[in-house]
């Protein structure tokens, strides 16, 4: 299983960044390779959703997840339900530094069912992670406070 933890200081409020990440319906507008989001069920602080991802000529893949979020603690946890992976968990934590600056702590663990896919994903993961984090930052920059 591949594990990565990343911390970033971002020039936006923790609340704003939390709201952007928990707004999963908007992902197809700015997340690379995300072509569609389907919300299957929503209740209180939980969302069951399918993300459809397509990269170049590869057929779109569905990643089903259970998202649990806490607006008071500014945390988001995603647990994998179905798709091409064996397992996937992500954890986001947003910590306020001041009114206009915050720290994001992002932790991800993933494992593909296929060994070759796992090794390819591990090789390219830093590039993918950088592109994803950049997309969230650009989204925050594009939305006025």
N, C-alpha and C positions, 0 to 999 in steps of 0.2 A: 504494500500500500504506500502510495506517495503522500507525504505530508508537507505542507508549506504554511508558514506563518509570516505575515507581512504587517508592518506598521508604517503608516504614512501620516504626516502632518499636512493638513489641507486647510486652505484659507476660506473656509466656510463653517457655519455653525454645525454642531453635532446633530441638532434636530433636523436641519435642512438635509444633511447627508443621509440620515436615517430615512427620512421621507422619500428620498430619491430611490434608495435601494429597496425599500418595501413596496414601492409602486411598480410591481412586476409587470403589470399590464402594459407599461410604456417601454419595456425592454426592446421590442422589435424596432423602435424608433432610433435607438442609438447603440445597442449592444451588437458587436460584430458577430456575425453568423446566426444570430437569433432571428428567425423568420416569423415566428408566431408564438403567442402565449395563450393558453386556454385555462381559464379558471374553472375548475370542476366543483369546488365547494369553498365557501368562505363563512367563517363564524368567529366572532369576537377577535381573538388574536392569532387565528390560524387560517392558512390558505392551502388548499390542495390544488396544484396546478401542473400543467404539462408545458414544457418549453420545447419548441421545435428548433433544431439547430441544423444548418446546412453549410458545409464548407466546400467550395469549388464544385467539382463534379460528383461528389459523394451524395447519395440520397439523404434526404432529411431524416434526422433521428429524433425520436421523442424521449425526453427526460422527464419522468414524473417525479414530483417532489411534494413533501409536506413542509410548509414554512410556518414556523412559530416565531412570533415577534412580541416584544415588550416595549411599548412606547415610553414607559417611565424609566426603564433601565437603558433604553436605546440599544437593544440587542436584537439580532435576527439569527435564527438557527434554521438551517435547511437540512432535511433528511431525505435521502433518496428512496423512491418507491419502485420505479421500473425504468427499463431502458437498456442501453448497451453496456452499462457498467455493472460491476459486481457490488460496488458500494460508493457512496459519495456523501460527505457531510461538509457543510460550510457553517462558519460562525462569524458574524460581524458584531463588533462592539464599537460604539462611537463615544468618545470621551471629549468633553468640552475643555478647551484650554482657556479660551475667553469667548466673548460674543461673536468673534469673527474667525476663530481658528479652532480646529479640533484635531484629535488623533483618531485615526481609524485603525482598528486591529482586525485583520482578516485572516482566518485560519481555515484551511481546506485539506481534506483527506479524500483521496479517490483511488479506486482500483478498477481496472477494466477486467471483464471476463476473459478476454483474449490476451495472452502473454505478450505477443508482438505489439498489439495496440497499446498495451501498458508501457512498453519500452519506448515506443514512438512518442506517446503522450508525455512521459517523463522527460524526454529529450527536449521537446518543444514547449513544455509547460511554462518556463520563465517568460518566453515571448508571449504566450497566450495570456498569462496573468498580467503582464505589463499592459497589454492592449486593453484588457477588461478594466483595470484600474484607471487607465487613461480615459476610457469611455465614460466612467462614472464621474471623474473630475471634470471632463468637458461638459457633461450634462449639468453638473452643479454650476459651472461657469455660465452656461447658457440660460439658466433660470434665475431671474432676478429675485432678490430677497424681499 
